Amino acid sequence: MTQTQMIIPDALADMFPQEELDPELEAYLEPGGDLGAYIRHPLVYSLMHHEVMNGYVNKQLRAKQAAADEAWENGEWHSYVFIHERPYRIGAFQEIEDELDDPAYWDLLGELWTDSENIRQNPDVWFDLLRSERGSREAIMNTAEYEALAAMPDTITVYQGHTGARDDGWSWTTARHTAVWFAHRFAELEHDDPVVTKGTVSKADVIAYFTGRNESEILVPHELVRDVTSTTLPPRESNDR
């Protein structure tokens, strides 16, 4: 059955009104395979998109545009950023960063970092934001994370799981097994060798310590990691968390 032959049951007609796709969404429409096309708009995602869904996603776009406009008008910056789809939130943050005081800047940036799934797609943007000289940088962590970092020794042993082709930026961990898991994950995605790098950092250089994803994540500029050694993992090593 082709796209034009698909019939929408009467019970679903209100949910899927038959419309032309909004031109703004049309600009983000990407061809797909047998499962349909893709829309990756800053406010609306539609995976396996079919033309019968046009009315539905048009309605989503109008609703989210209205919500974003309202959040902007009311200075609800957290809401404004998170109304956007995940890959576009860091761009939305850049739009409103000058509206934030220092604690709010770091608090929201920390939440975006731990929520993001595409750090590697925008490394320069992230690193510029994390290098900010704003005060109250400790607000990037919650109270428990801040206290846990404060209790660590002045020199911290850290690990990073990556591939032979590239490292993983500022994201390190105090747990080697977590680094091993990420090394294997990236190796499978990139068809490369899994590598674990070990080093030490001064606690004073650490930007943040995050525990929200059970990764014991240390955020620190790569160039400030000392005593670095890297090991290519053998295929037999477990990649279980």
Secondary structure as GFF3:
##gff-version 3
##sequence-region A 1 241
A	DSSP	three_ten_helix	3	5	.	.	.	ID=ss1
A	DSSP	three_ten_helix	10	12	.	.	.	ID=ss2
A	DSSP	alpha_helix	23	26	.	.	.	ID=ss3
A	DSSP	beta_strand	29	33	.	.	.	ID=ss4
A	DSSP	beta_strand	36	40	.	.	.	ID=ss5
A	DSSP	beta_strand	45	49	.	.	.	ID=ss6
A	DSSP	three_ten_helix	51	53	.	.	.	ID=ss7
A	DSSP	alpha_helix	54	73	.	.	.	ID=ss8
A	DSSP	alpha_helix	77	83	.	.	.	ID=ss9
A	DSSP	three_ten_helix	86	88	.	.	.	ID=ss10
A	DSSP	alpha_helix	89	96	.	.	.	ID=ss11
A	DSSP	three_ten_helix	97	99	.	.	.	ID=ss12
A	DSSP	alpha_helix	102	115	.	.	.	ID=ss13
A	DSSP	three_ten_helix	119	121	.	.	.	ID=ss14
A	DSSP	alpha_helix	123	130	.	.	.	ID=ss15
A	DSSP	three_ten_helix	137	140	.	.	.	ID=ss16
A	DSSP	alpha_helix	143	150	.	.	.	ID=ss17
A	DSSP	beta_strand	155	163	.	.	.	ID=ss18
A	DSSP	beta_strand	171	173	.	.	.	ID=ss19
A	DSSP	alpha_helix	176	190	.	.	.	ID=ss20
A	DSSP	beta_strand	194	202	.	.	.	ID=ss21
A	DSSP	three_ten_helix	203	205	.	.	.	ID=ss22
A	DSSP	beta_strand	208	210	.	.	.	ID=ss23
A	DSSP	beta_strand	217	219	.	.	.	ID=ss24
A	DSSP	three_ten_helix	222	224	.	.	.	ID=ss25
A	DSSP	beta_strand	226	232	.	.	.	ID=ss26
###
